[in-house]
Amino acid sequence: MTFPGGTSVSRLAVYTGLCVDGFAGGTPHLHTVSTEAYVVTGGTGALQTLDASGFRETPLRAGSLVWFTPGVIHRAINHGDLEVLVVMSNAGLPEAGDAVMTFPPDVLATPESYRAAAVLTAETDAAVAYRRDLAVEGFLALRTATLSGDPAPLHAFYAAAARLVRDRVPRWREIWESTVAAQAGRTAGMLAALEAGDATHLREGGVLAAPPSETAGWGMCGRLRTHDVRNPENPGGAR
């Protein structure tokens, strides 16, 4: 059984290298389907966001909780040792390419050009920095246009993002049906059972665990240690 609500959980240590605009942090991107939450566990920083309502910067410190819905371009800024527990809705969809980075329009023009920029050819600081700076370049252009009152570039980016992920939607639907929808259906069944005075499902409870990955991967915003919540361990006899 996947994590409650069909969510995923990972630990993020935000990148410290400087971007082309002088900030340390991650790669600007949005999610086309999933909502993302940050629970800050250490350090300080900021969350820069851009959407149809404009640009904003939200301070981050230990104890901060902030979340953002599909369509919000976001970028984690590291002021010092920023570490975050990331909770994502629709477990499996973000991992299957739900995110689109804010590359310049010519890079977004075709799936091939986008893929060439998005996929790391080598898992190195230099490769990550190149991809991040390319996305920051596009992000800054979108922010400038939006702040000047011109929404057309942002709308064009949204349209490009939808085109880039369109062929993945059938697979995403399968993932969603087997996780989020399945959990909602299971809860509906429990409610029906309780209304009928049936406690059978309470005898089927148990404990599950999902230790973090042994090595940190190269994420868009930092080094990631994921928890495999779709294939948990079964230390307490959960069924």
C-alpha positions in Angstrom: 0.0 0.0 0.0 1.3 3.4 -0.9 1.8 6.3 1.6 -1.3 7.9 3.0 -3.3 9.9 0.4 -1.2 8.5 -2.4 1.6 10.9 -1.7 5.4 10.5 -2.0 8.0 11.7 0.5 11.7 12.6 -0.1 14.4 14.6 1.7 16.0 17.5 -0.2 19.3 19.2 0.5 19.0 22.3 -1.8 21.9 23.0 -4.1 24.5 25.5 -2.9 26.1 26.4 -6.3 25.4 29.9 -7.6 23.1 30.3 -10.6 23.5 32.8 -13.5 21.6 35.5 -11.5 23.8 35.1 -8.4 21.4 33.0 -6.2 22.3 29.6 -4.9 19.5 27.1 -5.4 17.5 24.9 -7.6 16.1 24.6 -11.1 12.8 26.5 -11.8 10.0 24.2 -12.9 6.3 23.5 -12.5 4.2 20.4 -12.0 1.4 19.8 -14.5 -0.7 17.6 -12.3 0.7 17.3 -8.8 0.8 19.6 -5.7 4.1 19.8 -3.8 4.7 20.7 -0.2 7.8 21.8 1.6 8.3 21.1 5.3 11.6 22.9 6.1 13.7 20.8 8.5 16.8 23.0 8.7 18.7 26.0 7.4 17.2 29.1 5.7 16.2 30.1 2.2 13.3 31.2 0.1 10.8 29.9 -2.3 10.5 31.9 -5.5 7.2 31.3 -7.3 5.6 32.6 -10.5 2.1 32.0 -11.7 -0.8 33.9 -13.3 -1.2 36.1 -10.2 2.5 37.2 -10.4 5.8 36.7 -8.7 6.4 36.2 -5.0 9.1 35.2 -2.6 8.3 33.2 0.5 10.9 33.0 3.3 11.9 29.5 4.4 13.2 28.5 7.8 13.1 25.5 10.0 9.4 24.7 10.7 8.1 26.5 7.6 5.3 24.7 5.7 4.3 25.8 2.3 2.7 24.1 -0.7 2.0 25.0 -4.3 -0.5 23.6 -6.8 0.0 22.6 -10.5 1.0 25.5 -12.7 3.1 27.3 -10.1 6.6 27.8 -11.3 8.9 27.3 -8.3 12.5 27.7 -7.4 14.2 26.9 -4.0 16.8 29.5 -3.0 19.4 28.4 -0.4 20.6 31.1 2.0 22.3 28.5 4.2 22.1 24.7 4.7 18.5 24.6 3.5 17.0 21.1 4.0 13.4 20.2 3.2 11.1 17.3 3.6 9.1 17.2 0.3 5.7 15.7 0.1 4.2 15.3 -3.4 0.6 14.4 -4.3 0.0 11.7 -6.9 2.9 9.4 -5.9 4.4 8.1 -9.2 3.3 10.9 -11.4 6.1 13.3 -10.5 8.6 10.5 -10.9 7.0 9.8 -14.4 7.8 13.2 -15.7 5.1 15.5 -14.2 7.6 18.4 -14.0 8.5 20.7 -16.8 11.5 23.1 -16.5 11.4 26.7 -17.6 13.8 26.4 -20.5 13.7 29.2 -23.2 11.0 28.8 -25.9 13.4 27.3 -28.6 14.2 24.4 -26.2 10.6 23.8 -25.4 9.7 23.7 -29.1 9.9 19.9 -29.5 10.0 16.9 -27.2 13.5 16.1 -28.6 15.0 19.5 -27.8 13.4 19.6 -24.4 14.7 16.1 -23.6 18.2 16.9 -24.8 18.3 19.8 -22.2 16.4 18.1 -19.4 18.1 14.7 -19.2 21.5 14.7 -17.4 24.1 13.2 -19.7 26.4 12.9 -16.6 25.5 13.1 -12.9 27.9 15.9 -12.1 27.8 19.3 -10.6 28.6 20.8 -14.0 25.8 19.0 -15.8 23.3 20.0 -13.1 24.5 23.7 -13.2 24.1 23.8 -17.0 20.6 22.5 -16.9 19.7 24.8 -13.9 21.1 27.9 -15.6 19.2 27.3 -18.8 16.0 27.0 -16.8 16.9 30.1 -14.8 17.4 32.0 -18.1 13.8 31.1 -19.2 12.4 31.8 -15.7 13.9 35.3 -15.6 12.4 36.1 -19.0 9.0 34.9 -17.9 9.2 36.9 -14.6 10.2 40.0 -16.5 7.3 39.7 -18.9 4.8 38.9 -16.2 5.9 41.8 -14.0 5.6 44.2 -16.9 2.0 43.2 -17.5 2.5 40.9 -20.4 1.1 37.4 -19.7 1.6 36.0 -23.2 5.0 34.4 -22.5 3.7 32.6 -19.4 0.6 31.4 -21.2 2.9 30.1 -24.0 5.0 28.3 -21.5 1.9 26.6 -20.0 0.8 25.6 -23.5 4.3 24.1 -24.2 4.3 22.2 -20.9 0.9 20.6 -21.8 2.2 19.6 -25.2 5.3 18.1 -23.8 3.5 15.8 -21.3 0.4 15.0 -23.4 1.6 11.5 -24.5 2.3 10.5 -20.9 -1.2 11.0 -19.7 -2.6 7.5 -20.3 0.3 6.0 -18.2 -0.3 8.6 -15.5 -3.9 7.7 -15.4 -3.0 4.1 -14.7 -0.7 5.2 -11.9 -3.3 7.5 -10.4 -6.0 4.8 -10.5 -3.7 2.3 -8.8 -2.7 4.7 -6.0 -4.8 7.8 -5.2 -8.1 6.5 -6.6 -7.5 3.1 -5.1 -7.0 4.7 -1.7 -10.1 6.8 -2.0 -12.1 3.7 -2.9 -10.6 1.8 0.1 -11.7 4.6 2.4 -15.2 4.6 0.9 -15.4 0.9 1.6 -14.3 1.5 5.2 -17.0 4.2 5.7 -19.6 1.8 4.3 -18.5 -0.9 6.6 -18.6 1.3 9.7 -22.1 2.5 8.8 -23.1 -1.2 8.7 -21.4 -1.9 12.0 -18.7 -4.0 10.3 -15.3 -3.8 12.0 -13.5 -6.4 9.8 -11.1 -4.0 8.3 -9.8 -3.0 11.7 -8.4 -6.5 12.1 -6.3 -6.0 9.0 -4.2 -3.1 10.2 -0.4 -3.1 10.4 2.8 -1.1 10.2 4.8 -0.2 7.1 8.1 1.5 6.6 10.1 3.0 3.8 13.7 3.8 4.6 15.4 6.5 2.6 17.5 5.6 -0.4 21.1 4.8 0.4 22.5 7.4 -2.0 21.4 10.9 -2.8 20.2 11.5 -6.4 20.5 14.6 -8.5 17.1 16.3 -8.3 16.0 19.5 -9.9 16.3 21.6 -6.7 19.0 19.6 -4.8 20.3 16.3 -3.7 17.4 13.9 -3.1 17.0 10.9 -0.8 13.7 9.3 -1.8 11.5 7.0 0.2 10.1 4.1 -1.8 6.5 4.5 -0.5 5.0 2.4 -3.3 7.0 -0.7 -2.2 7.3 -0.4 1.6 8.8 -2.8 4.0 6.5 -4.8 6.2 8.0 -4.8 9.7 4.7 -4.9 11.6 2.5 -7.4 9.7 0.6 -4.9 7.6 -1.6 -6.4 4.9 
